[in-house]
């Protein structure tokens, strides 16, 4: 039992650490691409990747279902089923995405004309083939990465993904000066292939898995397809939001606004990913959590989520203008205010991660489908209307409101269905910590907005020692699950 707890803790820590590391790599990558290519081409790259990634909506949730079924088969002690599961999911997704890419490519110009200004169409077409190759490779690798997660070997997968991000950075530095956007796209392909081969190698050695042996299982395919179809509705609504925001920004805010949004969103996504990845690593554990064990387990995880998400988000928000200065080279209001809106929406959205992954582990997906539908329709409606009247800021504000609506819908329903009072989730000391950090961030935002060189450093000097004290005194014992 003690060994199992240490493994869970190792997975949680390395999952968060992997996201932090990759975030630092992307910080360097975006800073370099911004200086080398300019913000508009960075926006083109962002929009093309988002548009092509919409094809992921057709994966039927198969890769995501692998985590759950690997955990179940391991509990049954049936490695043969796991091998059949890996092969079946790999063949299905590999062939599916080759077909999807073959359908998309002939219509590339037509698709890109709908999402890019005319002067950037040729740039978009140049990198679309590489984007589609990445799409195919990443679809297959999604199966292998999910297998490692289901086996609770997250720490191995985290090491592989961290290493691959370095390959992307080095590749971009070497290729972008000569080949521009195409060079970055080639670096992404190299990253994807490296990740796939590394994950597959680990699986081959851990399970004695032979990827060349025919192991198709009709029964297993039915199981993962049945679960995956519901999960696909979740993926559909979830994945459409980021491309939708970027497309609306391209229409109402322009490519420069889309580029700055991409940078702000990437920063917050990496921060959010620290919490999400750490919580997601608990899915194999949640599969076997009983109804009686749930309240205590959930409250402990929720308390940790409040602390870590609030800390990460407020540190980024308090340092927003400094980040703009060091990343972009100057204080950029569009980047800064977009970062603020995304920071607050990120914190709210992170509160639902324990309930979200519990429902995934238990295959109770209907409530998640409803939540994502609410979020997506709110995003489309509010982003379009507010974008029309207020431009790029209206689009981002619409997304912020949509996140609030969707997140609180899920949170309230989970607490009600499991008879968990919301007041019992929030400890008084957590409430004091929340009030303190938010007060510092808001004062920094509104009262000292013109004093870049003094305001942000002072805010950080206040937040950091208080956070360290709070963690040592109240939280360090809670992180051991």
C-alpha angles and dihedrals in degrees: 000000000000090000090051091051091050090050092051091049091048090052093048094048096044092045090056092040092052092056092048091050094047088047090058090048091052090047089060092041095051093044089053095045091047091056094039102040105017130238095281095057088044086056091049091052090050095049095046092050090048093048094049092044089063085081086073086075087078097060093098091226091279098137092049092049090056092074093058097044094047089054091049094048091047090053087053091048092234110140092167090065090050091053091049090047092053094048095044094049092044095051093045097049095039094054093040095055094044086057092047092050091049090054095046100046099067089053095047097118093046092049095047093046087064095055107028135057113253095253091060098046094097091051090051094049091050093061101033096087090054090047090054092050089053088049092058096044093046092049090059093041089053087069094051094046090050090052090056090049092050090050088052089244091129091133090063093047090047091054091050095049091047091052092048092055089059089053090053092050094048092045092051092049091051100041107031096071091060105025101027113197092000090057091055090048092052090050089054091053090052089050092050094049092048091051093049095050093045094050092045092050092055092049092049091055098039097047101021084240119177109205091191095057115096106244104156113156120194093194094052090046089055091051097050092039092052092049092038095053091064090041088052092063087055092048090046094056094037099049095043094063100071095045089044093054091048093048091049089048090052089053101040104022106031133236094290091056089047089052094051090045089052091055094046092044093048091053093049092041090056091048091047089046091061090063096035095049092047091050094043090056086068093064094096087051093047090053088072100035110120125225091251093052094047103083095054093041092046096048092051093049092045092052090052091048091055092051100044097039093047092047096048095043095046093048090054092044093049091050096042098117093044089051089051091050096049097037101039099023096243142038105283113190094199091056093043099049092042088052091052094052093046091047094057093043090049093055092050093047093050091062090074097053096097093051092040095057092040090060090048092050092050093043091239095141105151094085090050091051090053091047094052093045090054091047095047097046091045090050093050095045099041094039093051097045097041092040090055092054103031105024121219094349089055091055093051092045090051089054090049092055092044090055091052092051096047097042096050091046091060095039095051093046094049094050091047095047093049097039093242114149113225091223090058090059095058115067116205091241090053090052091052090049091050094050092048096050095043091050091054093047095047093046089050091048100048109021102038101030095128098048103077099161095053110024101059096044091048091050091050092047088056098043100044101057092041090051093049091049092047092049095049095044102040113011113036093085094047097061091070103091 
